[in-house]
Amino acid sequence: MIVDDIYRENYNRELIMDNKRIRNTLSLKDSLKSSKIKPGIIAEYKRKSPSGFNNIVNNDIFKYYNKIKESVAGFSILTEPHYFNGNQLDAVSVQCYSKPILIKDFISSTDMIKSSYMIGGDVFLLIADFLDYNKIREFIRYGASLNMEVLLEIHDMKKIGNIYPDENVLLGYNRRNLETLKIEDESENAYDFLKKFGLPLVLESGISLENVEALPIKKYDGLLIGTALLSGEGLINKIASGKND
């Protein structure tokens, strides 16, 4: 399985450990709360994905973010190099926009978290389906020591016991099953489970111009969107118009 392979290969990763931050950390929680567009949009940048996406339209990261920077609450930078062709220097480069930066990766060590901080990240991703409670708690607390927030993502609600709800945590429901790479949407039920933690909620994966009206996006505080924005669709305008009510 691809995700298992990624976690196994993490020990071979070449991480940037020297400090390339040019500013203090920014809060994604605050940015989502103050976003003029509701739910707030976290715009992801990736070059490819195992689900079949290839970034052809917006391969210049600066041209891409220049077009949408006024409309989004934060950036998500995919940094995994093998399956996503990610590059940590992408995060370094987009600090200039003064938007919260989510380091989207398959983090499995405090070294990866420290590196996420050093390259300018404000938030990092943890995946509850693949990490146990003790590791998640350790990583969230370590992130707090760096003044970083955590997007703690879950797909399988059987793993809800892995959630550690701290002050620096946002909870994400990933519509994609990372074991099969298929969209298996339970966003209504997931919301009912996750709202009990009293934390900001982010809906992730497969949100598009075609399906956004059918999704319960108004229940969530944020939307993490990659492919649909990178493919040049007018999804931001549709969300902003409120036609998905």
N, C-alpha and C positions, 0 to 999 in steps of 0.2 A: 504494500500500500504506500502511496506517494508520501503522505504525511509522516508515516512511521519512518520512511527512508530519510526524510528531511531531518527529523529529530535525531536519528542515529548518526547522521553526517555532521551535526552541529559542532562536534569536537574538532572537525577539520577546518572550520570556518576561519578565515582571516578577518579579524575584527579591527576596526579603528579604535585604538585605546588612548590616543593623545587628544587633548582637548581642542575641539574645533567649534565650540559654542561661541556665539557672538552676542548672546543676550540671555537674560534670565528665563526661567520656564514660564510658559503661558498655560492658563487653565482651559481645557476643552469644555469642562462643565460650565464655566462662566460664559464661554463663547456660544455654546448651544443655547443657553438661557437668554442671552441678549440678541440672538440672531433675529433679523427682521423677517426672514423666511422661516416658517414653521412647518414641519420640524426643521431644525438646522441641518445643513448638508455638510458631510465630511467627504471631500472629493479625493478619490484615490488615484494615485499615479502608479501604473505598472506597465511593463513592456510586453509581457505575455503571461499566460496562466495555463495550468494543466487542463483546464476545462475547455481549451481550444481558442481562447482569445489571443489575438496578436495586435499590438498597438501600431496601427499604420497611419491613422489620421492625425494623432497628436503625439508624435514622437519627440517633439521639442518641449521639454518640461516647462520652460519659461513662457513660451507662447501659450501653452495650455492654461497655466495658472493666471497669466495676465488677463485672459479672456473671462475668467470666472471668479477672480479673487474677491470682488465686491459682493458676490452672491452667496459665498460659502462660509461656514463657521470654522472650518479647519481643513487641514490636508492630511492625507494618509499616504505614506511612502512605503511601498513594498520593497524590502531590502534583501529578501532571500535570493541568492544568485543563480542557482542551478535551474530550478523549475520556473522561476518568475523573471529571470535575468535582471534581478534587482541590484542596486548599487548604493552603498551607504552614502556616497558623496552626493546623491540626489537630496538627501535630507539636509546635509551641510549647506547646499546651494540655496534651498528655499527658505532658510531662516530670514532672508531679506524681506519677506512679505509680512512678517510679524503676525502670523497665524499659528495657532496651536498645531504642532506636527505629531501625528501618530506614527510611530514606527511599527509597521505591519510586518511581523515576522513570526517565526515559530520558536519563541524564546524558551530556553530550557536551563539557563544558568544566570547567576548574578553578573558574570562577565558580559553576557549579551545585553543585560540591562544597563550596565555601566557604559558600554559602547553606545547604546541607544542615546544615553544622556550626552556623551561626548560629541556625537555628531549633530546635536541640536534638537533631539527629540524631547517632547514635553509629555508624551503619553506612550505607553507600549502595550502591545497585545499579549494577553495570556489566554490559552484555550482550555476551558474546563473539561472538555471531552478527553483530553490527552495528558493532563497534569493532575496529580492528586492534591487533596486539600492542604496537606502540610507544605508542599512545594509552592502552591499558590499563595498561601499565607506568607511564607518566607519572601517570595518575590514581591508581593504587594507592600510588605513592610520595608523591604529594601528600596523599592521605588519611592516610598514616602520619605525616606532619608535623603533622597536626591531631589525632593520636592516635585516628583513626577506623579502623574495620574496613570491609572491602569484601565484599559478597556478589557474587561473579563468577559470573554465570549463563550456562549454555550449553544449547542444544537440539540443534543440528547438530554431531555429533561430528567432522565434517570441519573444524570450526573449533577443534579442541582445541589447535592450535598457537598460538592467540591467548591461551592461559592463561598468566598470570604468577603463579607460586605463591610469594607472599611471606608473611611471618609474620602479617600482618594480614588475610589472605584466608580466606574460606569459599567453597566451591564449591557452586553450585546447579545441579541438573538441572531444567529447565523441561519438563514433559510437553507443554506447548502450543507448537506451531510458530507463532511470532509473525508469520510471513509469511502463513499461511493462517488463523490463529486457531483451528485445529483441534487437538484432543488427538491426539498421535501418540506413544504411550508406548513408550519403550525403557529404562525405569528400571533393569531388571536389567543390560542391557548397559552403560548409562551408568555405573552404579556400578562395574563392572569397569574401565572406562576411567579414571574419576576418582579411585578409591581410591589409585591409584599416586602421586598427588601428596602423599599423607599429610596432607591438610587436612580439616577438618570438612565433611561433605556434607549438603546440604539438598535435599529433594525438594519440587518446586513444581507448583502448578496442577492443578485438577480432582480434588482429593482429596475424597471425599465419604463419607457414611455407607454408600452402596450399594457402593462399590468398594474401600474401604480394606482389606478382608480379602484382596483379590486383589493388592494392591500390596506390594512388598518393603520396607515402611517400616522394619522393624527393622534393615535394613542402613544406614540413614541416621541422621545425628545430629540432624537437625531436619526439621520439616515446615512449609512456608509455606502457610497455609490462609486463604482469603478467603471466597468465596461460601458454602461449606458452613456456616461458623460464623455468618456474617451472616444466613443464612436461618433460623437458629434450630434447626438440627439438633443432635442429641446426640452429635456426633462426638468431642468431647473425652472424654466418659465411655467411649466405645467404645475409644478409643486407650489410655486409662488402664487399662482392664480387661484389656488384653492379648489380647483376643479376635481380634486380627488376626494372631496368630502363625501 
